[in-house]
Amino acid sequence: MFASRVSPARALRTRSYSTARPPLAGLHPSVRSKAEKLSSEWKGSSATGENTKNFIGGEFVESRTSQWIDVLDPSTQTLLTRVPETTSAEFDQAVDAASEAFKTWSKTSVLTRQRFVLELQRLIRENADSLATSIVLEQGKTVPDAHGDILRGLQVVEHAASAPSLLLGEKIEGIRDMDTEVRKVPLGVTSAIAPFNFPAMIPLWSIPMATVTGNTLILKPSERDPGAAMMIAELCQRAGLPDGVVNVVHGTVPTVNAICDHPAIRAISFVGGDRAGKHIYDRGTKHGKRVQSNMGAKNHAIIMPDANKNLALNSIVGAAFGAAGQRCMAISVAILVGDAQAWLPDLVKSASQLKVGGGFEKDVDIGPVISPAAKRRILGLVGSVEEEGGKIHLDGRNIHVPNYEYGNFIGPTIVETDLNMKAYQEEIFGPVLVVVRADTLDEGIEIINSNRYGNGTAIFTQSGATARKFENGVNIGQIGINVPIPVPLPMFSWSGNKASSLGDLGFYGKSAFEFYTQKKTITSLWKAEDALSSKASVNMPTQR
Ligand code: NAD
């Protein structure tokens, strides 16, 4: 039982945060009624203090574990639900269910699988408000941002409907009467491990792609906000997906390690932080699995003096502070080149006007960060700027948000650092923008290329030549020209590089069809003359 392998100290830590408040205690009455509605309408998840279930073989089942992890509303520390550290017996049941389902699901026609995806697409649209409510409650982002989270996942579902075209094989009569055919066939049981920051979008990077290609899936959502994934699992069932094709198990490191080790699991899609990503890549590949691992980031935006100032500053502020900076494609470093350095006061002014508060509140721009621990870490990194001799131009550390005294809020913060300071070197993952100065475009490009991460970058300029030089010069996988968060649309694939990614096949797009399939090459000979010839040939075959 791997649940019993959790150390007592860790078990204690995962059982409950000291700041937890009883179910519904801290929720505003209007939010409370939303939480009650979610709990009554959805089978697997709760927002009123009950346990979140595992989803195994088409059943929402209560875990028999003794170890539970509290899920708290980050705006109020109200206990919303508890997720189990799935036991090894339950984990094995999930893998068995997925293995059994694979036998038939892998044989269904691609058109049947396409119809499932189209139905899932309809149901996600129909239930977007409920999904958004779950995301705001558990993750803390604002309602419009939660809808963005869903929409970007929905686009992947829509793209998965291209499967009949994208799974087309290849065939040639290479030798007379002899055909060689390459088919893309499913792998088997696959798995996805998700982070907290996009509770809908990231599960939706895997669910439609894994299933439309004929695989089955074990999903482990983030233990901090599992609700949207559970609701999507329920929508898969309502869309007619056979039992066992998608299963959801919860937990932390022991569950992740079980995924890496189980011999029946053929591939793992991971999205999250560096430490877990490297560990899962190493452990999964060691066991012969195909692994794609998307990890941390430090995304720089260069602002040239010839940029459209209004567009540049609005874009930087939106991309740095939206979702409280908890996006892997957030702009976390602004490089002000030459005369653009004079725009720093306007950047600070624009950021200072953002409204911080609970995600359900109207006109709020920035919600809380995910946990008190995340808040402490972010505040520590802001504090290190002072200690190391940098400047704090906008200080959101002591923000007071009326009616939300227990929330993990940090106001928009802008700091100026050198490249060797901790706040520049580390991924902050909070509403903190680091500003650095450069004299020239070349210097800006050099800074970006020297950074270990390679997820995203952007430039703001009105010169096509400058943009072209930037695009050719930066060694980063996803580049925006006057676009602050250049996340590829789903017909393309995720292409972060350097320390932001491990594995050669990116998420969604055409790459996903490669990731979730293996090739079979079939060589067949049907000679018309064999129907007539009556004498066997004993010569070495030489036909061309
Ligand atoms: P995290 O690494 O803490 O957790 C991600 C998943 O890994 C969770 O399911 C968690 O249970 C599991 N996990 C955590 N620690 C583990 C460990 N030591 N061993 C095994 N499994 C472990 O990440 P998070 O805090 O949920 O998400 C934020 C991070 O995700 C940031 O670094 C962000 O940049 C990154 N992210 C990257 C992308 C991308 O596409 N590059 C997208 C979103 C988020």
Residues whose N, C-alpha, C, O or C-beta is under 5 A from the ligand:
A	BS01	NAD	I193 A194 P195 F196 N197 K220 P221 S222 E223 G251 T252 V253 V256 V271 G272 G273 D274 A276 H279 N294 M295 G296 A297 C328 S500
